[in-house]
């Protein structure tokens, strides 16, 4: 459907809106309005985030004070998994597994792509809604269903899946392998299959909307960088998520129907099982073919949000707009051909290892382009240090810090020394977990007025940022050193190894930072939920921003703009333009006579 056709449809839509009053259910639950669906994703993501972070605090307490008795373990985990308040090793592995799954898929993927793609794509390209509102609604409810199934796995008798968030066979393929390989593992696979269906429906919707529903004048080179990153993220998702779906389905066949895609020559307690011919390394290939692009599915939307927020709060155009687009496209392409660097010690041919090392180190170039462009955007800008800007700058900091250690892990000869130690955990939590969370927080602080028509409390935002920033580095920076000292990951206690006794104090330090940082997320939760109802009322364009979403009224209407959709005449970063008296010129302001298009 063309943009013009979409514009002409509106008279009918608007008329229809007066006759048909939304009920509570059609407005807040089964809504097809992209703005409401974005809020549903965000609040579901926040609830899952609370659960995921709570799990990490539980297993951090176990690592800092192994064999100690904690009343809270007994209350939350029950007598079976925490007899007398001492955590059992089975539930430790299960907590690590479900924490990883929830944070990667249900918080970061949904909190960034689900929330901000839904909110911003129609608003920033000048569309009434997504290409298919109904498909958008189905996409959210499948996501919600998959989250419920994942949480249900916590309550099955033998416990939830506990083969790590990568669920490598044979632990995940043999129901009798460990307690967490039973019904909990099956529910994990079912949940992921539903999640992938949701993700694919959402991604296809985003792609079609960006290609077909841009308003008049909105060429691809006038799209904000947010839209470029959401668009490219959706394409990566469509290419790589079906591969994980095939891996999950084959694993279900191995578990339930006696096939052996991933199993061969297995012995359990001296008993020879009948499986032969399969290969667990095949599963690694299928998993990481999604697993590595997934890192960029999570981080690219955060990069887009940060680019937008930095330009707005520096009061100057983003530096290197076209270079930023090219780097996003380069990252998208390279991210699909680097998955083997997760498998350097799986018996891979050394020549193939050197190929993956090359492509992995190559992806540092477009990533560095983005980092340098962000720093140059800040350079000599008229910086506004609001909470969104602080989280954006924090994201650049953690992305660079975590990215530098990625150079070590991407090199096969160096990786072998630190593979499966805390060094890896430090790397990917900084570059993917914390950076993406900072991008998500920045987006929430910046676009909250657009979502709820009210402002968040700025002072609480400052408290939230500074405590979170100090604690995030306090948790993950020391992990590099205990990783270099050889401390292995996924061990629920290291007391059996006198070699690691000296590192126990570091574990206590890390856990202390984690508990403080986790507690201060309550400041954000209070700020978020109280501001929805009691926050200061927002004006139409509180940040004096140039993109189209700030031309819509503060009160939400289905269709976004009353009357005609605005046309676009200029690129999205017209800040401090010498041809104008004000320091920002919205995209829908026509060119003055003789005004030059700013070079970008």
C-alpha positions in Angstrom: 0.0 0.0 0.0 1.5 3.4 -1.0 1.9 6.2 1.5 -0.6 8.3 -0.3 -3.2 5.5 -0.2 -2.5 5.1 3.5 -3.1 8.9 4.0 -6.4 8.9 2.1 -7.7 5.9 4.1 -7.6 8.0 7.2 -10.9 9.8 6.7 -12.7 6.5 6.9 -10.6 5.4 9.9 -11.3 8.6 11.8 -15.0 8.4 11.1 -15.0 4.7 12.2 -13.3 5.7 15.5 -16.2 8.0 16.5 -18.8 5.2 15.9 -17.0 2.4 17.5 -16.0 2.8 21.2 -13.2 0.7 22.4 -13.9 -1.6 25.4 -11.3 -2.2 28.1 -10.5 -5.6 26.4 -10.1 -4.2 22.9 -8.1 -1.2 24.1 -5.7 -2.6 26.7 -5.6 -6.4 26.1 -6.4 -7.5 22.5 -5.3 -4.1 21.0 -4.1 -3.8 17.4 -2.7 -0.3 18.1 1.1 -0.4 17.8 1.6 2.0 20.7 -0.4 -0.2 23.1 1.3 -3.3 21.9 4.7 -1.6 22.5 3.6 -0.9 26.1 2.5 -4.6 26.5 5.9 -5.8 25.3 7.7 -3.3 27.7 5.8 -4.2 30.8 6.0 -7.9 30.1 9.8 -7.4 29.5 10.1 -5.5 32.8 8.3 -8.3 34.7 10.5 -11.0 33.1 13.6 -8.8 33.9 12.7 -8.7 37.6 12.5 -12.5 37.6 15.7 -12.9 35.6 17.7 -10.5 37.8 16.3 -12.1 41.0 17.6 -15.5 39.8 21.0 -14.0 39.2 21.1 -12.6 42.7 20.2 -16.0 44.2 23.0 -17.8 42.4 25.5 -15.0 43.1 24.8 -15.5 46.8 25.5 -19.2 46.4 28.9 -18.4 44.7 29.9 -15.8 47.4 28.9 -17.9 50.4 28.8 -21.6 49.3 27.2 -24.0 51.7 25.7 -21.1 53.8 22.1 -21.4 54.8 19.8 -18.6 53.7 16.2 -18.4 54.7 15.3 -16.8 51.3 16.6 -19.9 49.4 14.2 -22.1 51.4 11.3 -19.6 50.9 11.8 -19.3 47.1 13.2 -22.7 46.1 11.4 -24.9 48.7 12.7 -27.9 50.8 13.5 -30.0 47.7 16.0 -27.6 46.1 17.2 -25.7 49.2 17.0 -28.1 52.2 17.6 -26.1 55.4 18.3 -23.0 53.2 21.3 -24.5 51.5 21.1 -24.4 47.7 21.3 -27.8 45.9 23.6 -28.0 42.9 20.8 -29.1 40.5 18.8 -25.9 41.1 22.0 -23.8 40.8 22.4 -25.0 37.2 18.7 -24.5 36.5 18.8 -20.9 37.8 21.8 -20.1 35.5 20.0 -21.7 32.5 16.6 -19.9 33.0 18.3 -16.6 33.9 20.3 -16.6 30.6 17.2 -17.6 28.6 14.9 -15.0 30.2 17.5 -12.1 29.9 18.5 -12.9 26.3 15.2 -13.7 24.7 12.4 -12.4 27.0 14.0 -9.1 28.2 16.5 -7.9 25.7 15.0 -9.1 22.5 11.4 -8.2 23.5 12.3 -5.1 25.5 14.2 -3.6 22.7 12.8 -4.9 19.4 9.3 -5.7 20.6 8.9 -2.4 22.5 10.7 0.2 20.4 10.2 -1.3 16.9 6.5 -1.3 17.6 6.4 2.2 19.1 8.7 4.0 16.7 8.5 2.4 13.3 5.0 3.8 12.4 5.6 7.1 14.3 9.0 7.9 12.7 8.2 6.9 9.1 4.8 8.6 9.1 2.4 5.6 9.1 -1.0 5.2 10.7 0.0 1.8 12.2 1.9 -1.4 11.3 1.3 -3.1 8.0 -0.8 -5.7 9.9 -2.2 -4.7 13.3 -3.8 -8.1 13.7 -0.5 -10.0 13.1 1.2 -7.6 15.5 -1.3 -8.5 18.2 -0.8 -12.2 17.5 3.0 -11.7 17.7 2.7 -10.2 21.2 0.3 -12.9 22.5 2.6 -15.7 21.2 5.4 -13.9 23.0 3.3 -13.7 26.2 2.4 -17.4 25.9 6.0 -18.5 25.4 7.0 -16.5 28.6 4.2 -18.2 30.6 5.3 -21.7 29.4 8.9 -20.8 30.3 7.8 -19.7 33.8 5.7 -22.9 34.2 8.8 -25.0 33.7 10.0 -23.6 37.1 7.2 -25.5 38.8 7.6 -29.0 37.4 8.6 -31.7 39.9 12.2 -32.4 38.7 12.9 -28.7 38.1 13.4 -26.5 35.1 15.9 -27.0 32.2 19.4 -27.0 33.5 21.7 -27.7 30.5 22.8 -24.0 30.3 21.0 -21.4 28.1 22.7 -23.0 25.1 21.0 -26.4 26.0 23.8 -28.5 24.5 23.0 -32.2 24.0 23.4 -34.8 25.3 22.3 -33.2 28.6 19.3 -31.6 26.9 18.6 -34.6 24.6 18.4 -37.4 27.2 15.5 -37.1 29.7 17.3 -39.4 32.1 20.7 -37.5 32.0 20.1 -35.1 35.0 16.9 -34.0 36.8 16.7 -30.8 34.7 16.5 -32.9 31.5 13.0 -34.0 32.2 9.7 -32.2 31.7 11.4 -28.8 32.4 13.5 -29.2 29.3 10.5 -30.1 27.1 8.7 -27.0 28.3 11.9 -24.9 27.5 11.8 -26.2 23.9 8.1 -25.7 23.5 8.5 -22.1 24.9 11.3 -21.3 22.5 9.3 -22.7 19.5 6.4 -20.4 20.3 8.8 -17.5 20.9 10.4 -17.9 17.5 7.0 -17.9 15.8 6.3 -14.6 17.6 9.6 -13.2 16.7 9.2 -14.1 13.0 5.7 -12.6 12.8 6.9 -9.4 14.4 10.0 -9.2 12.2 8.1 -9.7 8.9 5.6 -7.0 10.0 8.5 -4.5 10.7 10.2 -5.2 7.4 7.0 -4.7 5.3 6.0 -1.6 7.3 9.4 0.1 6.7 9.4 -0.7 3.0 5.8 0.1 2.1 4.3 2.6 4.5 6.8 5.5 4.6 5.1 8.9 4.2 5.7 11.2 1.2 9.3 12.5 1.1 10.6 9.8 3.6 13.3 8.3 1.4 15.6 5.6 2.9 18.3 8.2 3.4 15.9 10.3 5.5 15.1 7.5 7.9 16.3 8.0 11.5 19.0 5.6 12.5 16.6 3.9 14.9 14.5 2.8 12.0 17.5 1.5 10.1 18.6 -0.6 13.1 15.1 -2.0 13.6 14.8 -2.8 9.9 18.1 -4.6 9.7 17.5 -6.4 13.1 14.2 -7.7 11.7 16.0 -9.0 8.6 18.7 -10.8 10.7 15.9 -12.3 12.8 14.1 -13.7 9.7 17.3 -15.2 8.4 18.6 -16.8 11.6 15.7 -17.6 14.0 14.3 -20.5 11.8 17.7 -22.3 12.2 17.1 -22.4 16.0 13.6 -23.6 15.4 14.9 -26.5 13.4 17.5 -27.3 16.2 14.7 -27.2 18.8 12.4 -29.5 16.7 15.2 -32.0 16.0 16.0 -32.0 19.8 12.3 -32.7 20.5 12.5 -35.7 18.1 15.7 -36.9 19.8 14.0 -36.6 23.2 10.6 -38.0 22.4 10.7 -40.1 19.2 13.9 -42.1 19.5 15.9 -40.4 16.7 19.6 -39.6 17.1 20.3 -36.3 15.2 22.5 -35.1 18.1 23.3 -38.4 19.9 25.9 -41.1 19.3 27.6 -43.8 21.4 26.2 -42.7 24.8 26.8 -44.5 28.1 24.8 -43.7 31.2 25.9 -45.4 34.5 27.5 -48.2 32.5 24.5 -48.8 30.3 25.0 -48.5 26.5 22.2 -46.6 24.9 21.1 -47.5 21.4 21.8 -44.1 19.8 24.3 -43.9 17.0 25.3 -41.7 14.1 24.3 -38.3 15.4 26.6 -35.4 16.5 26.3 -33.0 19.3 28.5 -30.6 17.3 25.8 -30.3 14.7 23.6 -28.9 17.4 26.3 -26.3 18.3 26.4 -25.2 14.6 22.6 -24.8 14.5 22.4 -23.1 17.9 25.2 -20.6 17.3 24.0 -19.8 13.7 21.2 -18.1 15.6 23.1 -17.5 18.8 25.7 -15.1 17.4 23.3 -13.0 15.2 21.1 -12.9 18.4 23.8 -10.8 20.0 23.3 -8.2 17.3 19.5 -8.7 17.3 19.8 -7.5 20.9 22.5 -4.8 20.5 21.6 -3.1 17.1 18.2 -1.6 18.3 20.1 -0.3 21.4 22.6 1.3 19.0 19.8 2.9 17.0 18.2 4.4 20.2 21.5 5.7 21.5 22.3 7.3 18.1 19.0 9.2 18.2 19.3 10.2 21.8 22.9 11.4 21.4 22.1 13.6 18.4 19.1 15.1 20.3 21.0 15.8 23.5 24.2 17.0 21.8 22.1 19.5 19.8 24.1 18.7 16.7 23.7 16.3 13.8 24.8 12.7 14.2 28.3 12.3 12.9 28.7 10.2 9.7 25.1 9.3 9.1 25.8 7.2 5.9 28.8 5.6 7.6 26.5 4.6 10.5 24.1 3.0 8.0 26.9 1.1 6.2 28.3 -0.1 9.5 24.8 -1.5 10.5 24.6 -3.3 7.1 28.2 -4.6 7.5 27.5 -5.8 11.1 24.3 -7.6 9.8 26.2 -9.4 7.1 29.3 -10.3 9.2 27.2 -11.4 12.2 25.9 -14.4 10.2 29.3 -15.7 9.3 31.1 -15.7 12.6 29.2 -18.3 14.7 32.1 -20.7 14.7 34.1 -18.6 17.2 31.9 -20.1 19.9 33.2 -23.6 18.9 37.0 -23.2 18.9 37.5 -26.0 21.3 34.8 -28.4 19.8 37.4 -30.2 17.7 37.1 -27.8 14.8 39.6 -28.0 12.0 42.4 -25.4 12.8 42.1 -23.9 9.2 38.3 -23.3 9.7 39.2 -21.8 13.1 41.4 -19.3 11.4 38.6 -18.4 8.9 36.2 -17.7 11.8 39.0 -15.7 13.6 39.3 -13.5 10.5 35.6 -12.8 10.1 35.3 -12.2 13.9 38.1 -9.7 14.0 36.6 -8.1 10.8 33.3 -7.2 12.6 35.3 -5.0 15.0 35.7 -2.5 12.2 32.0 -1.5 11.7 31.6 -1.6 15.5 34.5 0.8 15.9 33.1 3.1 13.2 29.9 3.4 15.4 31.9 4.0 18.6 34.0 6.7 17.0 31.0 8.4 15.4 29.2 8.5 18.7 32.2 10.1 20.4 32.5 12.6 17.6 28.8 13.4 17.9 29.4 14.3 21.5 32.6 16.3 20.7 31.9 20.1 21.1 28.2 19.5 21.4 25.9 21.5 23.7 25.4 18.4 25.9 22.2 18.0 27.9 22.9 15.4 30.6 19.5 14.0 31.3 19.1 10.3 32.3 18.6 9.2 28.7 21.8 10.8 27.6 23.7 9.4 30.6 22.6 5.9 29.8 23.5 6.4 26.1 27.0 7.5 27.1 27.2 4.6 29.5 26.2 2.2 26.7 29.1 3.5 24.5 31.5 3.0 27.5 30.4 -0.6 28.2 30.3 -1.5 24.5 33.9 -0.4 24.0 35.0 -2.1 27.2 33.3 -5.4 26.4 34.3 -5.2 22.7 38.0 -5.0 23.5 37.9 -8.3 25.3 36.0 -9.7 22.3 39.2 -9.3 20.3 40.9 -11.8 22.7 37.9 -14.3 22.5 37.7 -14.0 18.8 41.2 -15.2 18.3 41.3 -19.0 18.4 44.7 -19.4 20.0 43.9 -16.9 22.8 40.4 -18.1 23.3 41.4 -21.7 24.1 43.1 -20.4 27.3 40.0 -18.5 28.7 37.2 -20.5 27.1 34.5 -21.5 29.6 36.0 -19.2 32.4 34.5 -16.1 33.9 36.4 -14.1 31.3 33.8 -15.1 28.8 31.0 -14.2 31.2 32.5 -10.7 31.8 32.9 -10.1 28.0 29.4 -11.0 26.9 27.6 -9.4 29.9 29.3 -6.1 29.3 29.0 -6.0 25.5 25.5 -7.6 25.2 23.8 -7.6 28.5 24.7 -4.3 30.1 25.1 -2.3 26.9 21.7 -3.5 25.6 20.1 -2.8 29.0 21.6 0.7 29.0 20.2 1.2 25.5 16.8 0.0 26.7 16.9 2.3 29.8 17.9 5.3 27.6 15.0 4.5 25.3 12.5 4.3 28.2 13.7 7.6 29.7 13.6 9.4 26.3 10.3 8.0 24.8 8.4 7.6 28.1 6.5 11.0 27.4 5.5 9.6 24.0 4.2 6.4 25.5 2.4 7.7 28.6 2.1 11.4 28.1 4.0 12.1 31.3 7.6 12.7 32.4 9.8 10.4 34.5 11.3 11.9 37.6 14.7 13.2 36.5 16.4 13.0 40.0 15.4 9.4 40.5 16.8 8.8 37.0 20.2 10.2 38.0 20.3 8.0 41.1 19.3 5.0 39.0 22.0 5.7 36.4 25.0 6.3 38.8 24.3 3.4 41.1 23.7 1.0 38.1 26.8 2.2 36.3 29.1 1.8 39.3 27.6 -1.6 40.2 27.6 -3.0 36.6 31.4 -2.4 36.4 31.8 -3.6 40.0 30.2 -6.9 39.0 31.7 -7.6 35.6 35.2 -5.9 35.7 36.6 -8.2 38.4 35.3 -11.2 36.5 37.9 -10.7 33.8 40.6 -11.2 36.4 39.2 -14.3 38.0 38.6 -15.6 34.5 42.3 -15.1 33.6 43.2 -16.9 36.8 41.3 -19.9 35.4 38.0 -19.9 37.5 35.6 -22.0 35.5 32.0 -20.9 34.9 28.9 -22.9 35.8 30.4 -24.5 39.0 28.1 -23.9 41.9 31.0 -23.9 44.4 34.7 -23.8 44.0 35.5 -25.0 47.5 36.8 -28.4 46.2 39.7 -26.6 44.4 42.3 -25.1 46.8 43.8 -23.4 43.7 40.8 -21.0 43.7 40.6 -20.3 47.5 42.3 -16.9 47.0 39.6 -15.8 44.5 36.7 -16.3 47.0 37.0 -12.7 48.3 36.6 -11.4 44.7 33.4 -13.5 44.4 32.1 -11.8 47.6 32.9 -8.4 46.2 31.1 -9.2 42.9 28.0 -10.4 44.7 27.9 -7.4 47.0 27.9 -5.1 43.9 25.2 -7.3 42.3 23.0 -7.1 45.4 23.3 -3.3 45.6 22.8 -2.9 41.9 19.8 -5.2 41.9 18.2 -3.4 44.8 18.5 0.0 43.1 16.5 -1.2 40.1 13.6 -0.8 42.5 14.2 3.0 42.2 13.6 2.6 38.4 10.5 0.4 38.9 9.0 2.9 41.4 9.8 5.8 39.0 8.3 4.0 36.0 5.1 2.8 37.5 4.3 5.9 39.7 5.1 8.3 36.7 2.5 6.5 34.5 -0.2 7.9 36.9 1.4 10.8 38.8 4.3 12.0 36.6 4.4 15.6 35.4 2.3 16.0 32.3 4.5 16.1 29.1 4.4 18.7 26.4 4.3 17.6 22.8 8.0 17.8 22.1 9.8 17.8 25.5 13.3 17.2 24.1 13.0 19.6 21.1 13.6 16.7 18.7 13.4 16.7 14.9 11.8 13.3 14.2 8.2 12.8 13.2 6.9 11.1 16.4 7.1 14.4 18.2 4.6 16.0 15.8 1.8 13.7 17.0 -0.5 14.9 19.8 0.3 13.9 23.4 -3.0 12.2 23.8 -2.9 8.9 21.9 -5.3 8.4 19.0 -5.5 5.3 16.8 -4.0 6.5 13.5 -1.4 8.7 15.2 -2.1 12.0 13.4 -5.4 13.8 13.3 -6.0 14.8 9.7 -3.3 14.5 7.2 0.0 12.6 7.7 2.9 15.1 7.7 5.2 15.1 4.6 9.0 15.0 5.0 11.3 17.6 3.5 14.7 17.0 5.3 16.9 14.4 7.0 16.3 13.5 10.7 19.2 15.3 12.3 18.8 19.0 11.5 20.1 20.4 14.7 22.0 23.7 15.0 21.2 24.5 11.3 22.8 27.9 10.5 19.9 28.7 8.2 17.4 28.7 11.0 17.0 30.7 14.2 16.1 27.7 16.4 18.5 24.9 17.1 16.3 22.2 15.7 14.2 21.9 12.5 11.6 19.1 12.4 11.5 16.8 9.4 8.1 18.1 8.3 9.3 21.8 8.0 9.6 22.7 4.3 12.9 24.0 2.9 13.3 27.8 2.8 14.0 29.3 -0.6 17.7 28.9 -1.4 18.3 26.6 1.7 20.9 24.0 1.1 20.3 20.4 2.1 22.8 19.7 4.9 25.4 17.2 3.7 25.2 13.9 5.5 
